Amino acid sequence: MHATRMVNHLAACKKCLDIIKYEIKKEQRQRNNKNETILSCSSSVSTAATDLLSPISKFVDCTTADETGEIWKLLAMAIYATGSSLNMTENKYWINFFKRIRPSLQLPSRHNLSSTLLQNVYNNVQLQVQNSLANAYVVGIQCDGWSNIRNASIINFIVTTPQPVFYKTVSTEEHRHTGQYVAEQIEAVFTDIGINKVIACCTDNAANMKKAWDLLREKYADKPIFLWKKYLKKELPLSDLSSSEQDKILEAVQARRKMCLKPIHFSANILDPRLKGKHLSAGEIVHGLQYIHSLARHLSNVDENKVLENLADFRSNSGFLEMQFVQDSAINPNILPVTFWKGICIEFPLRFVAEAVLTMPATSAATERSFSSYGNIHTKKRNRLSVKRAEMLTYVNHNLKLFSATADKIKIVTNNDKSLNFFGYKANDELPEDSTDTSESTVTLGLEEKTMATNQSEPGFSGWYSPRCADQSSSSEDRELYEEMDAALYASDGLEDEDDVDKDEDID
């Protein structure tokens, strides 16, 4: 250290001889050149080592954190859509199967599937449902009560757009199922969706539902909202009956007809181009025409005066409707009434009223199907599921079926993405054609698209050694992969038996 200080002092000293300063600077230049040579050699060695090691990366399967997150979301959607058990990813046969496909992939735990992933997928499906409701200018509502596997009372709400969308499940908890309580729940759905969009509500004929109808009719007397009940039409027995018995049967049938048929049904008959009021009495036709007029006033996108003009032409077969091709289309059994209005009478404002009426379901069958979906998820083997989590699973399971046509291109919406087209398309877009190229799978994350070639890995977050390359699979390896798949599928049959399947899932 002292020698270095002396050298620096002599190099700067004004009294030092020039020849000594020259020798000092010459030695310093030689030392610097030597250091640069060493650094250059080190860099060359490092580059050579990198080039030597790069082929090894082709044999190591790595999964980045972002890619793992995308795969987890897609796997979660597949589990929820099929109603599979949430602990399948902890089963050793499924673990072996996925390790065979992608050794570096770490599967999500049951806790991940029942909490963060479920909430993420639920939020994304909810965005798509809200988009569907926003694009529908009229909707219908269906509701019914049920008791789940834990004997907890629930009410399911279905909204038709006209597609039956699972809207929500209401856990009644300690509330009594009075007409007042049911009316409040139905009214809450009216308010959430927008009272001006709702034109019909269908329930069963229980006493509390009848009371709810009366309360809602009284409150919304100025709205063209009709409530009716589902019923089963029974054929009269073909047997010899006395005249008094026949009279009683006819009275019963007439009473049932009067109870079930409302002005919205009369208007549907009138707007059906194949019927145009056939089988209706004069009074029923008047009621149907009045409903059409009131609905035209209720809808914001139509001119009620134009609707009345169209209705007069339609009833009298005049103007555009007297043309032969129009009349042939009206009676064509292969053309549905709704298709007639949307395809032939597209310029008529009356078509909006016709579509609204003719697309309203006459039964609450969609609600019963939602209970079937609920029952397939909340089973005896999964009786520890909380009502909230069972509702979320049913909501995702039921609504994903509606959008399965676009499952080949799924859009995963992140928190920063405000787009509503979660499934890769908006409500008014055409559905994409089926792709025939199976060598790639496309996943859209946010607003960006990333194409992942099958069996192609990227350097990244974590990895395990894999002796296989993408282009070196053999028939024996394929057989081994199929054996892994068979073992995983067989294990699924008894998966819920060892379950305590979702024993922790009632923890929010």
ChimeraX attribute file (.defattr): number of C-alpha atoms within 10 A of each C-alpha:
attribute: neighborCount
match mode: 1-to-1
recipient: residues
	/A:1	5
	/A:2	7
	/A:3	8
	/A:4	8
	/A:5	10
	/A:6	11
	/A:7	16
	/A:8	14
	/A:9	12
	/A:10	15
	/A:11	19
	/A:12	11
	/A:13	11
	/A:14	10
	/A:15	8
	/A:16	12
	/A:17	11
	/A:18	11
	/A:19	8
	/A:20	13
	/A:21	18
	/A:22	12
	/A:23	11
	/A:24	15
	/A:25	14
	/A:26	11
	/A:27	11
	/A:28	13
	/A:29	11
	/A:30	10
	/A:31	11
	/A:32	11
	/A:33	11
	/A:34	12
	/A:35	12
	/A:36	11
	/A:37	11
	/A:38	12
	/A:39	12
	/A:40	12
	/A:41	12
	/A:42	12
	/A:43	12
	/A:44	12
	/A:45	12
	/A:46	12
	/A:47	12
	/A:48	11
	/A:49	11
	/A:50	11
	/A:51	11
	/A:52	10
	/A:53	11
	/A:54	10
	/A:55	10
	/A:56	10
	/A:57	14
	/A:58	18
	/A:59	16
	/A:60	21
	/A:61	24
	/A:62	25
	/A:63	23
	/A:64	17
	/A:65	12
	/A:66	12
	/A:67	16
	/A:68	18
	/A:69	14
	/A:70	16
	/A:71	17
	/A:72	19
	/A:73	18
	/A:74	16
	/A:75	17
	/A:76	21
	/A:77	20
	/A:78	14
	/A:79	18
	/A:80	24
	/A:81	19
	/A:82	14
	/A:83	19
	/A:84	16
	/A:85	20
	/A:86	24
	/A:87	19
	/A:88	23
	/A:89	19
	/A:90	13
	/A:91	13
	/A:92	13
	/A:93	20
	/A:94	22
	/A:95	18
	/A:96	17
	/A:97	21
	/A:98	20
	/A:99	16
	/A:100	18
	/A:101	14
	/A:102	19
	/A:103	19
	/A:104	22
	/A:105	23
	/A:106	17
	/A:107	18
	/A:108	21
	/A:109	13
	/A:110	19
	/A:111	16
	/A:112	15
	/A:113	24
	/A:114	23
	/A:115	14
	/A:116	11
	/A:117	21
	/A:118	21
	/A:119	16
	/A:120	18
	/A:121	22
	/A:122	20
	/A:123	17
	/A:124	22
	/A:125	24
	/A:126	19
	/A:127	18
	/A:128	22
	/A:129	21
	/A:130	15
	/A:131	17
	/A:132	19
	/A:133	21
	/A:134	15
	/A:135	12
	/A:136	14
	/A:137	15
	/A:138	25
	/A:139	25
	/A:140	27
	/A:141	26
	/A:142	28
	/A:143	25
	/A:144	19
	/A:145	21
	/A:146	14
	/A:147	13
	/A:148	17
	/A:149	17
	/A:150	14
	/A:151	8
	/A:152	13
	/A:153	19
	/A:154	18
	/A:155	19
	/A:156	21
	/A:157	25
	/A:158	25
	/A:159	24
	/A:160	24
	/A:161	21
	/A:162	17
	/A:163	16
	/A:164	24
	/A:165	25
	/A:166	24
	/A:167	21
	/A:168	17
	/A:169	21
	/A:170	15
	/A:171	18
	/A:172	16
	/A:173	9
	/A:174	8
	/A:175	9
	/A:176	11
	/A:177	15
	/A:178	14
	/A:179	18
	/A:180	17
	/A:181	16
	/A:182	24
	/A:183	20
	/A:184	15
	/A:185	17
	/A:186	18
	/A:187	16
	/A:188	13
	/A:189	17
	/A:190	18
	/A:191	13
	/A:192	8
	/A:193	16
	/A:194	13
	/A:195	17
	/A:196	17
	/A:197	20
	/A:198	22
	/A:199	23
	/A:200	22
	/A:201	26
	/A:202	25
	/A:203	22
	/A:204	18
	/A:205	14
	/A:206	12
	/A:207	11
	/A:208	16
	/A:209	25
	/A:210	19
	/A:211	17
	/A:212	23
	/A:213	25
	/A:214	14
	/A:215	17
	/A:216	19
	/A:217	16
	/A:218	10
	/A:219	11
	/A:220	12
	/A:221	11
	/A:222	10
	/A:223	16
	/A:224	23
	/A:225	21
	/A:226	20
	/A:227	23
	/A:228	22
	/A:229	20
	/A:230	14
	/A:231	13
	/A:232	5
	/A:233	9
	/A:234	7
	/A:235	6
	/A:236	10
	/A:237	7
	/A:238	6
	/A:239	6
	/A:240	8
	/A:241	11
	/A:242	8
	/A:243	9
	/A:244	9
	/A:245	11
	/A:246	13
	/A:247	12
	/A:248	11
	/A:249	14
	/A:250	13
	/A:251	12
	/A:252	12
	/A:253	15
	/A:254	12
	/A:255	11
	/A:256	13
	/A:257	12
	/A:258	10
	/A:259	11
	/A:260	14
	/A:261	13
	/A:262	17
	/A:263	19
	/A:264	26
	/A:265	20
	/A:266	25
	/A:267	26
	/A:268	24
	/A:269	21
	/A:270	24
	/A:271	28
	/A:272	20
	/A:273	22
	/A:274	17
	/A:275	15
	/A:276	17
	/A:277	21
	/A:278	12
	/A:279	11
	/A:280	15
	/A:281	11
	/A:282	10
	/A:283	8
	/A:284	19
	/A:285	20
	/A:286	15
	/A:287	17
	/A:288	24
	/A:289	20
	/A:290	16
	/A:291	20
	/A:292	28
	/A:293	19
	/A:294	15
	/A:295	23
	/A:296	24
	/A:297	17
	/A:298	19
	/A:299	19
	/A:300	12
	/A:301	11
	/A:302	18
	/A:303	13
	/A:304	20
	/A:305	14
	/A:306	14
	/A:307	21
	/A:308	17
	/A:309	13
	/A:310	21
	/A:311	21
	/A:312	13
	/A:313	15
	/A:314	19
	/A:315	14
	/A:316	11
	/A:317	14
	/A:318	12
	/A:319	11
	/A:320	13
	/A:321	18
	/A:322	13
	/A:323	11
	/A:324	10
	/A:325	10
	/A:326	17
	/A:327	15
	/A:328	10
	/A:329	19
	/A:330	22
	/A:331	16
	/A:332	14
	/A:333	10
	/A:334	9
	/A:335	13
	/A:336	17
	/A:337	24
	/A:338	19
	/A:339	15
	/A:340	21
	/A:341	25
	/A:342	16
	/A:343	13
	/A:344	16
	/A:345	16
	/A:346	13
	/A:347	10
	/A:348	17
	/A:349	22
	/A:350	26
	/A:351	23
	/A:352	20
	/A:353	23
	/A:354	23
	/A:355	20
	/A:356	22
	/A:357	24
	/A:358	21
	/A:359	18
	/A:360	23
	/A:361	20
	/A:362	17
	/A:363	17
	/A:364	23
	/A:365	16
	/A:366	20
	/A:367	25
	/A:368	18
	/A:369	13
	/A:370	23
	/A:371	19
	/A:372	14
	/A:373	17
	/A:374	22
	/A:375	16
	/A:376	15
	/A:377	23
	/A:378	24
	/A:379	15
	/A:380	12
	/A:381	18
	/A:382	22
	/A:383	20
	/A:384	20
	/A:385	23
	/A:386	18
	/A:387	20
	/A:388	14
	/A:389	19
	/A:390	21
	/A:391	21
	/A:392	20
	/A:393	24
	/A:394	28
	/A:395	24
	/A:396	22
	/A:397	25
	/A:398	24
	/A:399	21
	/A:400	23
	/A:401	13
	/A:402	14
	/A:403	13
	/A:404	13
	/A:405	14
	/A:406	17
	/A:407	13
	/A:408	16
	/A:409	19
	/A:410	19
	/A:411	25
	/A:412	23
	/A:413	24
	/A:414	15
	/A:415	10
	/A:416	8
	/A:417	12
	/A:418	12
	/A:419	16
	/A:420	21
	/A:421	21
	/A:422	26
	/A:423	23
	/A:424	21
	/A:425	17
	/A:426	16
	/A:427	17
	/A:428	8
	/A:429	9
	/A:430	8
	/A:431	12
	/A:432	12
	/A:433	9
	/A:434	11
	/A:435	9
	/A:436	6
	/A:437	7
	/A:438	8
	/A:439	9
	/A:440	12
	/A:441	14
	/A:442	14
	/A:443	20
	/A:444	18
	/A:445	17
	/A:446	17
	/A:447	14
	/A:448	8
	/A:449	11
	/A:450	11
	/A:451	10
	/A:452	15
	/A:453	13
	/A:454	12
	/A:455	14
	/A:456	14
	/A:457	21
	/A:458	15
	/A:459	13
	/A:460	13
	/A:461	13
	/A:462	15
	/A:463	20
	/A:464	15
	/A:465	13
	/A:466	15
	/A:467	10
	/A:468	15
	/A:469	14
	/A:470	12
	/A:471	8
	/A:472	8
	/A:473	10
	/A:474	10
	/A:475	8
	/A:476	9
	/A:477	13
	/A:478	11
	/A:479	11
	/A:480	14
	/A:481	17
	/A:482	14
	/A:483	13
	/A:484	20
	/A:485	19
	/A:486	15
	/A:487	16
	/A:488	21
	/A:489	15
	/A:490	12
	/A:491	16
	/A:492	17
	/A:493	9
	/A:494	10
	/A:495	19
	/A:496	20
	/A:497	11
	/A:498	8
	/A:499	15
	/A:500	14
	/A:501	20
	/A:502	21
	/A:503	14
	/A:504	14
	/A:505	20
	/A:506	15
	/A:507	13
	/A:508	9
